[in-house]
Amino acid sequence: MTVSLAVAIAIFFLISIRQWLPPAVRIWQIMLVGAVVLLLTGRIAPSDALEAIDWNVIGYLFGVFSIASALYDSGFPHTVSEKIAGSGASLARALFLFMLIVSIVSVVLTNDAGAVIGTPIALALAIAYRIRPAVPLVALCVIVTVASMMSPVGNPQNILIVADGHFANPIGTFALWLTVPTILSLAFAYFWLLRCLKRENETEEGNGDLPAPTRRLAWPAYLSAGLLAVLVIGDSLLQGRIPALDIPLGYLSLIACLPVYMFSPHRISLLRALDWPTLIFFLAMFVVTGAVLQSGALQTLLGSWRARLDDPVVITAIGFWASQLFSNVPVVEIYLNLLSASEQRTLMLLSAMSTLAGNLFIISAASNVIVVQQAERYGATPFSFWQFTGLVIPVTVVSIAVSYAWVVWIMPAPGTG
């Protein structure tokens, strides 16, 4: 076992027992310490560490966090939660509306955006229905992960797959292959999550309140959110027709957040309120995964499977389980580099399995980490490592089975990418 792999496993272990660590210890701190250890021990050079960081993802998150901060400041989450719960809606109807809203955000703006925008709404609903925040927050994680599967811009790994597959119509391709398993998985998730919510008793833990929004100038936030949606969808539609116009998602996000900083009179306070710990987590995560990939540990673990990377069983096993340790984005990136062909069935199965891998452990998907750290930022107690896993396992099993059956057995033979 390489030192890099040992450090990655240690990070995984510490995050899994974080509920027994001192309260001051955060997920981002654990990841940062791991990255520093690898840098100090020479397992990855500073220049290689900088190269390992996916600045496109960092730029996208910076823009989304900026927009989300401005939306919160405008009172958007409070307004949405009041609309859902204020009319005396039943828990079943509230969950359906919540799932619909965050699913749309995830499909259009990626699951990370759904996590950022959906966290305060989930917390507000927990307060309104007097339940612990943990279950609505887990529901948010499940929804943004599953919903993002059907969109070429639904998550970072799908964006990588689109870039590698050279699809003439990315939106149509993902819709054709993954809409049905996404909807079926969301339907099961709805009934399972509703059952989990109904088992919750009224608790004093849900009687707090979110930090009050200042309800400052709102239109720059809404303009930025709308601009991001237009840019992301427009770029996806134009990508196959005019490849030269394809702009990295990070640039689109930075462009979209400009109205927030140009027109808001409180731009400095918004910048200070940005979720910097989560950005640090991602920077450190890329350094850790970069060191592991550079060590060759993952390639060694593949062994004879390297010759069978287009086998559906191998895609499922590696796409799902490797994502638990190395996170799905770097796993997909190295998988694509090792593939000898870009057959649509292979790429769509890789997308589904690596995405749904996020519904097992907290660190399996970036959006899960965002939800945890956003919740802590708002003063709420999120779910524990094993509480998350216990709640999501049924959804994980069903969604994996449905997606595998649809992509491998039901869909007709595809053309090549």
PEGI-V288215 format. One record per residue. N is the residue number from 1. RES is the residue in three letters. D_CENTER is the distance of its C-alpha to the mean C-alpha in Angstrom with 1 decimal. Layout:
# PEGI-V288215
n=N res=RES d_center=D_CENTER
n=N res=RES d_center=D_CENTER
This chain:
# PEGI-V288215
n=1 res=MET d_center=29.0
n=2 res=THR d_center=28.2
n=3 res=VAL d_center=27.7
n=4 res=SER d_center=24.2
n=5 res=LEU d_center=23.2
n=6 res=ALA d_center=24.9
n=7 res=VAL d_center=23.1
n=8 res=ALA d_center=19.7
n=9 res=ILE d_center=20.9
n=10 res=ALA d_center=22.3
n=11 res=ILE d_center=19.1
n=12 res=PHE d_center=17.5
n=13 res=PHE d_center=20.7
n=14 res=LEU d_center=20.9
n=15 res=ILE d_center=17.4
n=16 res=SER d_center=18.5
n=17 res=ILE d_center=21.7
n=18 res=ARG d_center=20.5
n=19 res=GLN d_center=21.9
n=20 res=TRP d_center=25.3
n=21 res=LEU d_center=25.0
n=22 res=PRO d_center=26.4
n=23 res=PRO d_center=24.3
n=24 res=ALA d_center=24.3
n=25 res=VAL d_center=22.2
n=26 res=ARG d_center=18.5
n=27 res=ILE d_center=15.6
n=28 res=TRP d_center=15.6
n=29 res=GLN d_center=19.3
n=30 res=ILE d_center=19.2
n=31 res=MET d_center=17.0
n=32 res=LEU d_center=19.3
n=33 res=VAL d_center=22.4
n=34 res=GLY d_center=21.4
n=35 res=ALA d_center=21.0
n=36 res=VAL d_center=24.3
n=37 res=VAL d_center=26.1
n=38 res=LEU d_center=25.2
n=39 res=LEU d_center=26.5
n=40 res=LEU d_center=29.6
n=41 res=THR d_center=30.5
n=42 res=GLY d_center=30.3
n=43 res=ARG d_center=27.8
n=44 res=ILE d_center=26.1
n=45 res=ALA d_center=28.0
n=46 res=PRO d_center=26.9
n=47 res=SER d_center=27.1
n=48 res=ASP d_center=25.0
n=49 res=ALA d_center=22.4
n=50 res=LEU d_center=22.3
n=51 res=GLU d_center=22.1
n=52 res=ALA d_center=19.2
n=53 res=ILE d_center=17.0
n=54 res=ASP d_center=14.9
n=55 res=TRP d_center=16.2
n=56 res=ASN d_center=14.7
n=57 res=VAL d_center=11.2
n=58 res=ILE d_center=13.0
n=59 res=GLY d_center=14.9
n=60 res=TYR d_center=12.2
n=61 res=LEU d_center=10.6
n=62 res=PHE d_center=14.3
n=63 res=GLY d_center=15.1
n=64 res=VAL d_center=12.3
n=65 res=PHE d_center=13.2
n=66 res=SER d_center=16.8
n=67 res=ILE d_center=16.6
n=68 res=ALA d_center=14.9
n=69 res=SER d_center=17.6
n=70 res=ALA d_center=20.2
n=71 res=LEU d_center=19.2
n=72 res=TYR d_center=19.4
n=73 res=ASP d_center=22.7
n=74 res=SER d_center=24.0
n=75 res=GLY d_center=23.5
n=76 res=PHE d_center=21.0
n=77 res=PRO d_center=19.1
n=78 res=HIS d_center=22.6
n=79 res=THR d_center=24.0
n=80 res=VAL d_center=21.4
n=81 res=SER d_center=21.7
n=82 res=GLU d_center=25.5
n=83 res=LYS d_center=25.7
n=84 res=ILE d_center=23.9
n=85 res=ALA d_center=25.9
n=86 res=GLY d_center=28.8
n=87 res=SER d_center=30.8
n=88 res=GLY d_center=30.9
n=89 res=ALA d_center=28.4
n=90 res=SER d_center=28.2
n=91 res=LEU d_center=25.1
n=92 res=ALA d_center=24.6
n=93 res=ARG d_center=24.7
n=94 res=ALA d_center=22.5
n=95 res=LEU d_center=19.8
n=96 res=PHE d_center=20.2
n=97 res=LEU d_center=20.1
n=98 res=PHE d_center=17.0
n=99 res=MET d_center=15.2
n=100 res=LEU d_center=16.8
n=101 res=ILE d_center=15.7
n=102 res=VAL d_center=12.0
n=103 res=SER d_center=12.0
n=104 res=ILE d_center=14.0
n=105 res=VAL d_center=11.8
n=106 res=SER d_center=8.7
n=107 res=VAL d_center=11.4
n=108 res=VAL d_center=13.0
n=109 res=LEU d_center=10.8
n=110 res=THR d_center=7.3
n=111 res=ASN d_center=4.5
n=112 res=ASP d_center=4.3
n=113 res=ALA d_center=7.9
n=114 res=GLY d_center=8.0
n=115 res=ALA d_center=6.8
n=116 res=VAL d_center=9.5
n=117 res=ILE d_center=12.0
n=118 res=GLY d_center=11.8
n=119 res=THR d_center=12.4
n=120 res=PRO d_center=16.0
n=121 res=ILE d_center=16.7
n=122 res=ALA d_center=15.9
n=123 res=LEU d_center=18.1
n=124 res=ALA d_center=20.7
n=125 res=LEU d_center=20.9
n=126 res=ALA d_center=21.3
n=127 res=ILE d_center=24.2
n=128 res=ALA d_center=25.7
n=129 res=TYR d_center=25.9
n=130 res=ARG d_center=26.8
n=131 res=ILE d_center=24.3
n=132 res=ARG d_center=22.3
n=133 res=PRO d_center=19.0
n=134 res=ALA d_center=17.4
n=135 res=VAL d_center=17.5
n=136 res=PRO d_center=16.1
n=137 res=LEU d_center=13.2
n=138 res=VAL d_center=12.6
n=139 res=ALA d_center=13.2
n=140 res=LEU d_center=10.5
n=141 res=CYS d_center=7.8
n=142 res=VAL d_center=9.8
n=143 res=ILE d_center=10.2
n=144 res=VAL d_center=6.9
n=145 res=THR d_center=6.2
n=146 res=VAL d_center=9.8
n=147 res=ALA d_center=10.5
n=148 res=SER d_center=8.3
n=149 res=MET d_center=10.5
n=150 res=MET d_center=13.5
n=151 res=SER d_center=12.8
n=152 res=PRO d_center=13.6
n=153 res=VAL d_center=11.4
n=154 res=GLY d_center=8.6
n=155 res=ASN d_center=6.3
n=156 res=PRO d_center=8.1
n=157 res=GLN d_center=9.8
n=158 res=ASN d_center=11.2
n=159 res=ILE d_center=12.5
n=160 res=LEU d_center=14.2
n=161 res=ILE d_center=15.7
n=162 res=VAL d_center=17.1
n=163 res=ALA d_center=18.6
n=164 res=ASP d_center=20.2
n=165 res=GLY d_center=21.3
n=166 res=HIS d_center=23.2
n=167 res=PHE d_center=22.8
n=168 res=ALA d_center=25.4
n=169 res=ASN d_center=23.4
n=170 res=PRO d_center=19.6
n=171 res=ILE d_center=19.0
n=172 res=GLY d_center=21.9
n=173 res=THR d_center=21.1
n=174 res=PHE d_center=17.6
n=175 res=ALA d_center=19.2
n=176 res=LEU d_center=22.1
n=177 res=TRP d_center=20.4
n=178 res=LEU d_center=17.4
n=179 res=THR d_center=18.2
n=180 res=VAL d_center=20.5
n=181 res=PRO d_center=18.4
n=182 res=THR d_center=15.5
n=183 res=ILE d_center=18.1
n=184 res=LEU d_center=19.8
n=185 res=SER d_center=16.8
n=186 res=LEU d_center=15.9
n=187 res=ALA d_center=19.7
n=188 res=PHE d_center=19.9
n=189 res=ALA d_center=16.9
n=190 res=TYR d_center=18.8
n=191 res=PHE d_center=22.0
n=192 res=TRP d_center=20.6
n=193 res=LEU d_center=18.7
n=194 res=LEU d_center=21.9
n=195 res=ARG d_center=24.0
n=196 res=CYS d_center=22.0
n=197 res=LEU d_center=22.3
n=198 res=LYS d_center=26.0
n=199 res=ARG d_center=26.7
n=200 res=GLU d_center=25.8
n=201 res=ASN d_center=29.0
n=202 res=GLU d_center=29.5
n=203 res=THR d_center=28.9
n=204 res=GLU d_center=29.8
n=205 res=GLU d_center=26.3
n=206 res=GLY d_center=25.2
n=207 res=ASN d_center=28.1
n=208 res=GLY d_center=26.9
n=209 res=ASP d_center=25.6
n=210 res=LEU d_center=22.9
n=211 res=PRO d_center=24.2
n=212 res=ALA d_center=26.2
n=213 res=PRO d_center=25.1
n=214 res=THR d_center=27.8
n=215 res=ARG d_center=27.6
n=216 res=ARG d_center=28.5
n=217 res=LEU d_center=28.7
n=218 res=ALA d_center=26.0
n=219 res=TRP d_center=26.5
n=220 res=PRO d_center=24.9
n=221 res=ALA d_center=21.6
n=222 res=TYR d_center=22.0
n=223 res=LEU d_center=23.3
n=224 res=SER d_center=20.3
n=225 res=ALA d_center=17.8
n=226 res=GLY d_center=20.1
n=227 res=LEU d_center=20.7
n=228 res=LEU d_center=17.1
n=229 res=ALA d_center=16.9
n=230 res=VAL d_center=20.3
n=231 res=LEU d_center=19.5
n=232 res=VAL d_center=16.4
n=233 res=ILE d_center=18.2
n=234 res=GLY d_center=21.4
n=235 res=ASP d_center=20.2
n=236 res=SER d_center=18.8
n=237 res=LEU d_center=22.2
n=238 res=LEU d_center=24.2
n=239 res=GLN d_center=22.6
n=240 res=GLY d_center=24.8
n=241 res=ARG d_center=27.9
n=242 res=ILE d_center=28.0
n=243 res=PRO d_center=26.1
n=244 res=ALA d_center=27.7
n=245 res=LEU d_center=25.9
n=246 res=ASP d_center=22.4
n=247 res=ILE d_center=20.7
n=248 res=PRO d_center=17.7
n=249 res=LEU d_center=14.6
n=250 res=GLY d_center=15.0
n=251 res=TYR d_center=18.6
n=252 res=LEU d_center=17.8
n=253 res=SER d_center=15.6
n=254 res=LEU d_center=18.5
n=255 res=ILE d_center=21.0
n=256 res=ALA d_center=19.5
n=257 res=CYS d_center=19.5
n=258 res=LEU d_center=23.1
n=259 res=PRO d_center=24.7
n=260 res=VAL d_center=23.1
n=261 res=TYR d_center=25.0
n=262 res=MET d_center=27.9
n=263 res=PHE d_center=29.0
n=264 res=SER d_center=27.9
n=265 res=PRO d_center=30.7
n=266 res=HIS d_center=28.4
n=267 res=ARG d_center=26.3
n=268 res=ILE d_center=27.1
n=269 res=SER d_center=26.0
n=270 res=LEU d_center=22.7
n=271 res=LEU d_center=22.2
n=272 res=ARG d_center=23.2
n=273 res=ALA d_center=20.8
n=274 res=LEU d_center=17.8
n=275 res=ASP d_center=15.2
n=276 res=TRP d_center=16.7
n=277 res=PRO d_center=15.9
n=278 res=THR d_center=12.2
n=279 res=LEU d_center=13.3
n=280 res=ILE d_center=15.8
n=281 res=PHE d_center=13.5
n=282 res=PHE d_center=11.7
n=283 res=LEU d_center=15.3
n=284 res=ALA d_center=16.6
n=285 res=MET d_center=14.0
n=286 res=PHE d_center=14.9
n=287 res=VAL d_center=18.5
n=288 res=VAL d_center=18.3
n=289 res=THR d_center=16.8
n=290 res=GLY d_center=19.3
n=291 res=ALA d_center=22.1
n=292 res=VAL d_center=21.3
n=293 res=LEU d_center=21.2
n=294 res=GLN d_center=24.3
n=295 res=SER d_center=26.1
n=296 res=GLY d_center=26.0
n=297 res=ALA d_center=25.0
n=298 res=LEU d_center=22.4
n=299 res=GLN d_center=24.9
n=300 res=THR d_center=27.6
n=301 res=LEU d_center=25.7
n=302 res=LEU d_center=25.4
n=303 res=GLY d_center=29.2
n=304 res=SER d_center=30.9
n=305 res=TRP d_center=27.6
n=306 res=ARG d_center=27.3
n=307 res=ALA d_center=30.0
n=308 res=ARG d_center=28.1
n=309 res=LEU d_center=24.7
n=310 res=ASP d_center=25.1
n=311 res=ASP d_center=26.1
n=312 res=PRO d_center=23.8
n=313 res=VAL d_center=24.2
n=314 res=VAL d_center=23.4
n=315 res=ILE d_center=20.3
n=316 res=THR d_center=19.1
n=317 res=ALA d_center=20.2
n=318 res=ILE d_center=18.8
n=319 res=GLY d_center=15.6
n=320 res=PHE d_center=14.8
n=321 res=TRP d_center=16.7
n=322 res=ALA d_center=16.4
n=323 res=SER d_center=12.6
n=324 res=GLN d_center=13.4
n=325 res=LEU d_center=15.5
n=326 res=PHE d_center=14.3
n=327 res=SER d_center=10.5
n=328 res=ASN d_center=9.8
n=329 res=VAL d_center=10.0
n=330 res=PRO d_center=13.5
n=331 res=VAL d_center=14.6
n=332 res=VAL d_center=14.2
n=333 res=GLU d_center=15.9
n=334 res=ILE d_center=18.8
n=335 res=TYR d_center=19.1
n=336 res=LEU d_center=19.7
n=337 res=ASN d_center=22.2
n=338 res=LEU d_center=24.0
n=339 res=LEU d_center=24.3
n=340 res=SER d_center=27.7
n=341 res=ALA d_center=26.9
n=342 res=SER d_center=24.3
n=343 res=GLU d_center=25.2
n=344 res=GLN d_center=23.0
n=345 res=ARG d_center=22.9
n=346 res=THR d_center=21.7
n=347 res=LEU d_center=18.9
n=348 res=MET d_center=17.8
n=349 res=LEU d_center=18.0
n=350 res=LEU d_center=16.1
n=351 res=SER d_center=13.2
n=352 res=ALA d_center=13.4
n=353 res=MET d_center=13.9
n=354 res=SER d_center=11.3
n=355 res=THR d_center=8.6
n=356 res=LEU d_center=10.4
n=357 res=ALA d_center=10.8
n=358 res=GLY d_center=7.7
n=359 res=ASN d_center=10.2
n=360 res=LEU d_center=12.8
n=361 res=PHE d_center=12.4
n=362 res=ILE d_center=10.6
n=363 res=ILE d_center=10.1
n=364 res=SER d_center=9.1
n=365 res=ALA d_center=5.3
n=366 res=ALA d_center=4.5
n=367 res=SER d_center=2.9
n=368 res=ASN d_center=6.2
n=369 res=VAL d_center=8.0
n=370 res=ILE d_center=7.6
n=371 res=VAL d_center=8.9
n=372 res=VAL d_center=11.6
n=373 res=GLN d_center=12.7
n=374 res=GLN d_center=12.8
n=375 res=ALA d_center=14.9
n=376 res=GLU d_center=17.1
n=377 res=ARG d_center=17.6
n=378 res=TYR d_center=19.0
n=379 res=GLY d_center=21.2
n=380 res=ALA d_center=19.8
n=381 res=THR d_center=19.7
n=382 res=PRO d_center=16.4
n=383 res=PHE d_center=16.3
n=384 res=SER d_center=17.6
n=385 res=PHE d_center=16.3
n=386 res=TRP d_center=18.6
n=387 res=GLN d_center=18.5
n=388 res=PHE d_center=14.9
n=389 res=THR d_center=15.9
n=390 res=GLY d_center=19.0
n=391 res=LEU d_center=17.6
n=392 res=VAL d_center=15.0
n=393 res=ILE d_center=17.4
n=394 res=PRO d_center=19.2
n=395 res=VAL d_center=16.3
n=396 res=THR d_center=15.2
n=397 res=VAL d_center=18.8
n=398 res=VAL d_center=19.5
n=399 res=SER d_center=16.5
n=400 res=ILE d_center=17.2
n=401 res=ALA d_center=20.9
n=402 res=VAL d_center=20.6
n=403 res=SER d_center=18.5
n=404 res=TYR d_center=20.8
n=405 res=ALA d_center=23.9
n=406 res=TRP d_center=23.0
n=407 res=VAL d_center=22.1
n=408 res=VAL d_center=24.8
n=409 res=TRP d_center=27.6
n=410 res=ILE d_center=27.6
n=411 res=MET d_center=26.6
n=412 res=PRO d_center=29.7
n=413 res=ALA d_center=30.0
n=414 res=PRO d_center=28.1
n=415 res=GLY d_center=29.2
n=416 res=THR d_center=27.9
n=417 res=GLY d_center=25.4
